[in-house]
């Protein structure tokens, strides 16, 4: 569905479906109602999933509010440093054979693996989580 939505956006209005850029431009008052419609669809899609037979997505988060806020801030900082997010680089950029997007997506994946290893194996030793 992500690939289909990305292709649809590119083919219909010639825009890359990079969520961080869409959000930044929507908040920054760049004209384009399509940005708000795209973001509303992202938020509403889990609610519509049961209508097509998919189960509700249930998050099993156990870290507490501090880690949730820290994760959100780190993702925001990362999208600024990487000039885009996983949807822009990983889905659209790699599909367009962008070397910069390939490097960014590999970097995202390595950072994710290190983070999971740290949170699952190192952090519990020191915090008792």
C-alpha positions in Angstrom: 0.0 0.0 0.0 2.9 2.4 0.7 4.4 1.7 -2.7 1.0 2.2 -4.4 0.3 5.4 -2.5 3.8 6.7 -3.4 3.4 5.8 -7.1 0.0 7.4 -7.1 1.3 10.6 -5.7 4.2 10.7 -8.1 2.0 9.9 -11.1 -0.9 12.2 -10.2 0.9 15.4 -9.1 4.6 14.7 -9.6 5.5 14.7 -5.9 7.7 12.4 -3.9 5.9 10.8 -0.9 8.5 11.8 1.7 6.4 12.1 4.8 8.8 14.4 6.7 8.9 16.8 3.9 5.1 16.7 3.4 4.6 17.4 7.1 7.2 20.2 7.3 5.7 21.9 4.3 2.1 21.5 5.5 3.1 23.0 8.9 5.2 25.7 7.2 2.1 27.0 5.3 3.3 25.9 1.8 0.2 25.9 -0.4 -1.3 22.5 -1.2 -4.4 20.9 0.4 -3.1 17.6 -0.9 -0.5 17.6 1.9 -3.1 17.7 4.6 -5.2 15.1 2.8 -2.1 12.8 2.6 -1.3 13.2 6.3 -5.0 12.6 7.2 -4.9 9.4 5.2 -1.8 8.2 7.1 -3.4 8.9 10.4 -6.9 7.5 9.5 -5.7 4.4 7.6 -5.4 2.1 10.6 -9.0 3.0 11.5 -10.1 1.9 8.0 -8.2 -1.3 7.9 -10.9 -3.5 9.5 -13.3 -2.4 6.7 -11.1 -4.3 4.2 -10.6 -7.3 6.5 -7.3 -6.3 8.1 -6.9 -6.5 11.9 -6.5 -3.4 14.0 -2.8 -2.6 14.6 -2.0 -2.8 18.3 1.2 -1.2 19.6 2.9 -3.1 22.4 5.1 -0.3 23.7 6.7 -0.8 27.1 9.3 2.0 27.4 7.3 4.9 29.0 6.7 8.5 27.9 10.4 9.6 28.2 11.6 7.0 25.6 8.6 7.8 23.4 9.4 11.5 23.3 13.1 10.9 23.0 12.5 8.5 20.0 10.3 11.1 18.3 12.9 13.8 18.7 15.7 11.6 17.4 13.6 10.7 14.4 12.9 14.3 13.7 16.6 15.2 14.0 17.5 12.3 11.8 15.1 13.4 9.1 16.6 16.8 9.1 20.2 15.5 9.0 19.4 13.0 6.3 17.4 15.5 4.2 14.4 13.1 4.3 12.8 10.1 5.9 12.5 6.4 5.3 9.5 6.9 3.0 11.2 9.5 0.9 14.6 7.8 0.7 13.7 4.2 1.2 10.6 3.9 -0.9 10.8 6.7 -3.5 14.5 7.4 -3.7 15.7 3.8 -4.1 13.0 3.3 -6.7 14.4 6.2 -8.6 17.9 4.7 -8.4 19.2 7.5 -6.2 22.6 6.6 -4.7 22.1 9.3 -1.9 18.8 7.6 -1.0 20.4 4.1 -1.0 23.1 5.4 1.4 20.5 7.0 3.6 18.3 3.9 3.7 21.2 1.7 4.6 22.2 4.2 7.3 18.6 4.1 8.7 18.7 0.3 8.9 22.0 0.2 10.6 20.9 2.8 13.1 17.7 0.8 13.7 19.6 -2.4 14.3 22.0 -0.7 16.7 19.1 0.9 18.6 17.2 -2.4 18.9 20.3 -4.2 20.2 21.0 -1.4 22.7 17.4 -1.2 23.9 16.9 -5.0 24.2 20.3 -6.1 25.5 22.3 -3.2 27.0 19.7 -0.8 28.5 17.9 -3.5 30.6 21.2 -4.4 32.3 21.6 -0.8 33.6 18.0 0.2 34.2 16.2 -3.0 35.1 13.6 -2.5 32.4 
